[in-house]
Amino acid sequence: MATTLLVVLGLALLSADRGTGAGPPKVNAVKKSEQATEREEVVLVCKSESFPPVSNWEWYKISDAGDQVLTNNSQDRIFVVSTETKTELHIRDLDLKVDSGQYICNGTSAEGSGHAVITLRVRSHLAALWPFLGIVAEVLVLVTIIFIYEKRRKPDEVLDDEDTGSAPLKSSGHHVNDKGKNVRQRNAS
């Protein structure tokens, strides 16, 4: 009788230390929402610190046709790694249309079962390309507008740059316009 009381008291203290009581496991998703890029790998993770520990983990994908059980043998791209306190669903070579959606991790112990829902959003591998293409298109439009404006500008709007600061050309002949001026000239020989 004393041994039974000691075991029960020990279980109660152990449950109090972990912050969970006896009963179904409390399953938590590490991230409730996950984003990944098409053709890459994603890892969805659930944990449970409950006592007694989880003895069986299962993963499901929610779909209109019903929940699909995901196991190591269900598809070549999917595998599950589980311990008593944690489970991981690895999905390789993500597909935008097939893999997006909600996933359920279900943990079962001797006291019952608990679950958590994780939403997976898969974005296209070309998603980063669209902002770049938008910037390139904007630059092309601006360059075209500037080019058309420069071509249609009136000739009299052209800046008057006849005297661009260049030195006058030297000539070896006599300067006709210098007759009335008192100018000294140097002979270049």
C-alpha positions as CSV (number, residue, x, y, z in Angstrom):
1,M,0.0,0.0,0.0
2,A,2.8,2.4,0.9
3,T,4.6,1.6,-2.4
4,T,1.5,2.4,-4.4
5,L,1.0,5.6,-2.5
6,L,4.6,6.5,-3.2
7,V,4.3,5.8,-6.9
8,V,1.2,7.9,-7.2
9,L,2.8,10.7,-5.2
10,G,5.9,10.5,-7.4
11,L,3.8,10.7,-10.6
12,A,1.9,13.7,-9.3
13,L,5.1,15.5,-8.4
14,L,6.6,14.6,-11.8
15,S,3.5,15.9,-13.5
16,A,3.6,19.1,-11.5
17,D,7.3,19.6,-12.3
18,R,6.6,19.4,-16.1
19,G,3.6,21.7,-15.8
20,T,1.2,19.1,-17.2
21,G,-1.3,16.9,-15.4
22,A,-2.3,13.3,-16.2
23,G,-4.5,13.1,-19.1
24,P,-4.3,13.4,-22.9
25,P,-1.0,14.8,-24.2
26,K,-0.8,18.5,-24.9
27,V,0.6,18.7,-28.4
28,N,2.1,22.0,-29.6
29,A,3.3,23.0,-33.1
30,V,6.7,24.6,-33.0
31,K,5.4,26.9,-35.8
32,K,1.7,27.2,-36.5
33,S,2.4,28.4,-40.0
34,E,5.4,27.6,-42.3
35,Q,6.4,29.1,-45.6
36,A,8.6,27.3,-48.1
37,T,9.7,27.6,-51.8
38,E,8.7,25.1,-54.4
39,R,11.2,22.3,-55.2
40,E,12.8,22.7,-51.7
41,E,12.4,20.7,-48.5
42,V,10.4,21.7,-45.4
43,V,10.3,20.2,-41.9
44,L,7.1,20.5,-39.8
45,V,7.7,19.9,-36.1
46,C,5.4,19.2,-33.2
47,K,6.3,18.7,-29.5
48,S,4.8,17.3,-26.4
49,E,6.2,17.5,-22.8
50,S,3.3,15.6,-21.4
51,F,3.4,12.8,-18.9
52,P,3.0,10.0,-19.7
53,P,4.9,10.6,-22.9
54,V,3.5,10.2,-26.3
55,S,3.8,6.6,-27.5
56,N,2.5,7.1,-31.1
57,W,2.7,10.0,-33.5
58,E,0.7,10.4,-36.7
59,W,0.6,13.0,-39.4
60,Y,-2.4,13.9,-41.5
61,K,-3.0,16.3,-44.4
62,I,-6.4,17.9,-44.4
63,S,-8.1,17.7,-47.9
64,D,-11.6,18.0,-49.3
65,A,-11.6,14.2,-49.9
66,G,-10.8,13.5,-46.3
67,D,-7.7,13.5,-44.1
68,Q,-4.8,11.7,-45.7
69,V,-2.5,9.7,-43.4
70,L,1.2,10.5,-44.0
71,T,3.7,7.8,-43.1
72,N,7.2,6.9,-44.3
73,N,5.8,4.5,-46.8
74,S,2.9,6.8,-48.1
75,Q,5.1,8.7,-50.7
76,D,8.7,8.8,-51.8
77,R,9.0,12.5,-50.9
78,I,7.7,12.2,-47.3
79,F,9.2,10.8,-44.2
80,V,8.5,11.0,-40.5
81,V,11.0,11.1,-37.6
82,S,9.5,10.7,-34.1
83,T,10.6,10.4,-30.5
84,E,8.6,10.5,-27.3
85,T,8.7,14.3,-27.1
86,K,8.9,15.4,-30.7
87,T,7.8,14.5,-34.2
88,E,9.1,15.9,-37.6
89,L,7.4,15.6,-41.0
90,H,10.0,16.0,-43.8
91,I,8.6,16.8,-47.2
92,R,11.1,16.9,-50.1
93,D,10.7,18.5,-53.5
94,L,7.7,20.6,-52.6
95,D,4.9,21.0,-55.1
96,L,3.0,24.3,-55.2
97,K,-0.4,22.7,-55.8
98,V,-0.1,19.3,-54.0
99,D,1.7,20.3,-50.7
100,S,0.1,23.6,-49.7
101,G,-2.5,23.2,-47.0
102,Q,-3.1,22.2,-43.4
103,Y,-1.3,19.4,-41.7
104,I,-2.3,17.7,-38.3
105,C,0.2,16.1,-36.0
106,N,-1.6,13.7,-33.6
107,G,0.1,12.4,-30.4
108,T,-1.3,9.4,-28.6
109,S,-0.4,8.2,-25.1
110,A,-1.9,5.9,-22.5
111,E,-4.1,8.8,-21.3
112,G,-5.6,9.7,-24.7
113,S,-4.5,11.9,-27.7
114,G,-4.0,15.5,-28.6
115,H,-3.2,17.3,-31.9
116,A,-1.9,20.5,-33.4
117,V,-2.6,22.0,-36.8
118,I,0.2,23.5,-39.0
119,T,-0.5,25.5,-42.2
120,L,2.0,25.1,-45.0
121,R,2.3,27.8,-47.7
122,V,4.3,26.9,-50.7
123,R,5.4,29.7,-53.0
124,S,6.5,29.5,-56.6
125,H,10.3,29.3,-57.2
126,L,9.7,32.3,-59.5
127,A,8.2,34.5,-56.8
128,A,11.4,36.5,-56.3
129,L,11.6,37.2,-60.0
130,W,8.4,39.3,-60.3
131,P,9.7,42.3,-58.3
132,F,12.9,42.3,-60.4
133,L,10.9,42.2,-63.7
134,G,8.7,45.0,-62.5
135,I,11.7,47.2,-61.8
136,V,13.2,46.4,-65.2
137,A,9.9,47.2,-67.0
138,E,9.7,50.6,-65.1
139,V,13.3,51.5,-66.1
140,L,12.6,50.6,-69.8
141,V,9.4,52.8,-69.8
142,L,11.3,55.8,-68.3
143,V,14.2,55.4,-70.8
144,T,11.8,55.2,-73.7
145,I,10.0,58.4,-72.5
146,I,13.2,60.3,-72.2
147,F,14.4,59.1,-75.6
148,I,11.2,60.1,-77.3
149,Y,11.2,63.5,-75.6
150,E,14.8,64.1,-76.7
151,K,14.0,63.1,-80.3
152,R,10.9,65.4,-80.6
153,R,12.5,68.4,-79.0
154,K,12.6,71.5,-81.3
155,P,15.9,72.5,-82.9
156,D,15.8,76.0,-81.4
157,E,15.6,74.5,-77.9
158,V,19.1,73.2,-78.5
159,L,21.6,74.9,-76.1
160,D,23.7,77.6,-77.8
161,D,27.2,76.2,-77.3
162,E,29.0,77.8,-80.2
163,D,31.7,79.1,-77.8
164,T,32.5,75.9,-76.0
165,G,35.7,77.3,-74.5
166,S,38.1,75.9,-77.1
167,A,41.1,78.0,-78.1
168,P,41.0,79.8,-81.5
169,L,42.8,78.2,-84.3
170,K,46.3,79.6,-85.2
171,S,46.9,80.8,-88.6
172,S,50.2,81.6,-90.3
173,G,48.7,84.4,-92.5
174,H,48.3,88.1,-91.9
175,H,45.3,89.1,-89.8
176,V,43.2,91.5,-91.8
177,N,41.1,92.6,-88.8
178,D,44.1,93.6,-86.8
179,K,45.0,96.7,-88.8
180,G,43.7,99.3,-86.5
181,K,44.8,97.6,-83.3
182,N,48.0,97.9,-81.6
183,V,48.7,94.2,-81.4
184,R,52.1,92.5,-81.2
185,Q,52.4,89.3,-83.1
186,R,55.0,86.6,-82.8
187,N,56.4,84.9,-85.8
188,A,56.4,81.1,-85.5
189,S,59.3,79.8,-87.5
